[in-house]
Amino acid sequence: MAGDILWPNVALSMDCNGANGSTEFTDNKGNSFVVGAGSPVVSTSWGATGGSSLNLNGTSYILSASTIPLLNF
């Protein structure tokens, strides 16, 4: 992100904005994600900044980011 001196150190930056029910998750750093299990979706019923959020149920909805080496710890 232009002007942010720490941007090169950011591993993941997701705002999860989108259409209700969408299964497309975009990372602002350009990383891709795989739906690991369940049905994680974008939900417009709860959103802190852009009117929507990622809906994970806490038990069986999994979004995998194994393609991001900085997150493999």
C-alpha positions in Angstrom: 0.0 0.0 0.0 1.5 3.3 -1.1 2.8 5.3 1.8 2.8 2.5 4.4 6.5 1.7 5.2 5.4 -1.6 6.9 3.4 -2.9 3.9 6.3 -5.2 2.8 6.0 -7.0 6.1 2.2 -7.6 5.9 1.4 -11.2 5.2 -2.4 -11.0 4.9 -4.8 -8.1 4.4 -8.4 -9.0 3.9 -11.4 -6.7 4.1 -13.9 -9.4 3.2 -16.2 -6.9 1.5 -18.5 -8.3 -1.2 -22.0 -9.5 -2.1 -23.9 -11.5 0.5 -23.3 -15.2 0.0 -20.2 -14.8 -2.1 -17.5 -17.4 -1.7 -14.8 -15.3 -3.3 -12.2 -13.9 -0.8 -9.7 -11.4 -2.0 -6.5 -10.6 -0.2 -5.1 -7.1 -0.7 -1.6 -8.6 -1.0 -2.6 -10.8 -3.9 -2.7 -14.2 -2.2 -5.2 -16.8 -3.1 -7.3 -18.9 -0.7 -9.0 -22.3 -0.8 -12.2 -23.1 1.0 -11.0 -26.0 3.2 -14.3 -27.2 4.6 -17.8 -26.1 5.2 -19.2 -23.1 3.6 -17.5 -19.9 4.6 -19.2 -17.0 2.9 -19.4 -13.2 2.8 -22.2 -12.0 5.0 -23.8 -8.5 4.9 -25.6 -9.1 8.2 -22.4 -8.1 10.1 -19.7 -5.8 8.9 -17.3 -3.5 10.8 -15.9 -1.3 8.0 -17.4 -2.0 4.6 -20.8 -3.4 5.3 -19.9 -7.1 5.0 -17.6 -9.6 6.7 -16.3 -13.2 6.4 -18.8 -15.6 8.0 -17.1 -18.5 9.8 -19.2 -20.6 12.2 -16.4 -21.3 14.6 -16.3 -25.1 14.1 -16.6 -26.4 10.6 -16.1 -23.5 8.2 -12.4 -23.3 7.2 -10.6 -20.9 4.9 -7.1 -22.2 4.1 -4.2 -19.9 3.3 -1.5 -22.6 3.0 -0.1 -20.8 -0.1 1.2 -17.9 2.0 4.6 -18.9 3.4 4.6 -16.2 6.1 1.5 -17.8 7.7 3.1 -21.3 8.0 4.3 -21.2 11.5 
